[in-house]
Amino acid sequence: MKHVDHLPARSRQKGSFELAVAASEAFDLFTAEGERRWVAGWEPSILSTCGAQEPGAVFLTDHNGESTIWTVIAADRTAGRLLYSRVSPGRRAGTVEVQIKAYGDGSTITVSYDLTALGPDGEAIVEGMDEPAFAAMLGEWKQMVDGALEPVQ
């Protein structure tokens, strides 16, 4: 086993936001296919027949200049839970969890990231994923989803 002189950067963040859609609809927005509705340039290559909505399914993305291998760990519509493993070779690896709970007529989305740098290219990315940066990212997510949900005039 290789000895590591210093542990790589790791960031564990969690935050929530609310959406004005039912939890069942919100669940679909955080699947590999569903993110196409609200993330510009999100074009997953799905390597499974289930549409990447069952444990073990794999999909690939090349988004914002970063290639990532995603594996579905959990996808439970009834429990409102999605859990992904993500690996961006040479940069970062970890998990992304999305939990969806009904809240009135809408839903509360809780997102958890646990990322570790895989090399020098990932150190700055992971170190930059602090609490304010994560909160800002979730604010952007809410804005993008809300924009995608607005009726076309």
N, C-alpha and C positions, 0 to 999 in steps of 0.2 A: 504494500500500500504506500502511495506517495505521501511524504510528509509535507504539510502545509505550514509555512512560516507564520502567516497571519490569516485569520479567517476572513473570507470575502464579505463584502457588504451584504446586509440582509435588511429588508424592510417588511414590516407587518403592519398593515393599515386596514381600518374598517370604518365605513361610513354609510349613511342612508339618505335617501331622498324619496319624495312622494310623486306618484303619477296619477293622473285623472283617468285611469283605465282599470278595469277589473283585473284581479290577480291572474286569471286564466289567460287574458290577452297579454298582460305584461310578461308572463313566462315566455311566450313565443318571441318577444323582442330581444331576449338574451340568449337565444340559441344561435348556432353558427349561421343558419339561413336568415333568422329574424333580424340580426344586426345589420343586414344589407339595407333594411328600411331606414336606418338612422345614422349609420356610420359611412361617411363619404369614402369611397375607395375600398370598402370592405368587400373583398371577393374571395371567400373561402373556397378552397379545393377540397371537396368532401370525399373521403376515401372509404365510404361505407354506404350501404344501401338504405340505412335507417335515417339518413339526413342528419347524422351526427347528434341524434337525440337518445342514444342509449349508451350505457357504460361500455367502455372499450372502443367506441367509435373514434376515429382519428380524422382530423382535417388540418389543412395547411393554410397559412396566410402569409402574404407579403404586404405589409401595411406600414406606411410611414418609414419605408426603408429598412424594415426589420422583418426577416423571415422567421416564422414561428410554427412549431409543431404543437398542435393541441390534441389532447386526449380527454374524452368525456369520462369523468370518474363517477359522477352521479347526475341523473336527470330524472327528477321525481316531480311530475306536474302536480300530483295531489298534495305533496308536502311543500310545493313551491320552492324547490331547491335545485340549483345547477352547480356542479363542481367540475372545474377543468384543471388539468395539468397543462402547463405551457412551458415550452423550451425554445428559446431563441439561441441557437448554438453560438458559443463564444461570448455571449452577452449576459443572459439571465435565464433563470428557471424558477418555477414555483407553481403556486396554485392560485386560481381565481374562483371565488365562490359568490354566487348570487342567490339571495333568499328573498322570496316574494311573499308578502303577507297582505291579506285584504285589510283595507282601512277605509271605512265608510263606503262610498261608491267607487273609490280608487284603490290604490295599493301602495305599500311602502316597500321600497327596494333597498336591501342591505347588501353591500358589496364588500368583500374581504379579499385583500391581496396578501400573499406571503411570497416574496421574491428574494432570490439570492443571486449575486453577481457570479458570472462564470469566467470572468477574465477582466482585463483592463477596460475593454469597451463597455462592460456592464457596470463597473464600479460607479461611475458618475450617474448613470441612469438610476440605479438602485438607491444610491445615496440621496439623489434628488427626489425620491418618492417619500417625502416626509409628510407629516400631518397636513400642513397648509397646501402642499402640492396635490395631495390625494383629494382633499376637500374641493379644490379647484377643478380637478378632473371630474369628480362626480357632479359638480355644478354644470360643467360642459355637457356631460352625458344627459342630465335632465333637460337642458336646453335643446339638445339635438333630438331627443326622443319626443319632447313636447312639440317641436317643429315638425317632425315626421307625422305626428298624430293629428295636426291641425287639418280641418277639412279643406280641400282644394276649392278655391273660389272661382 
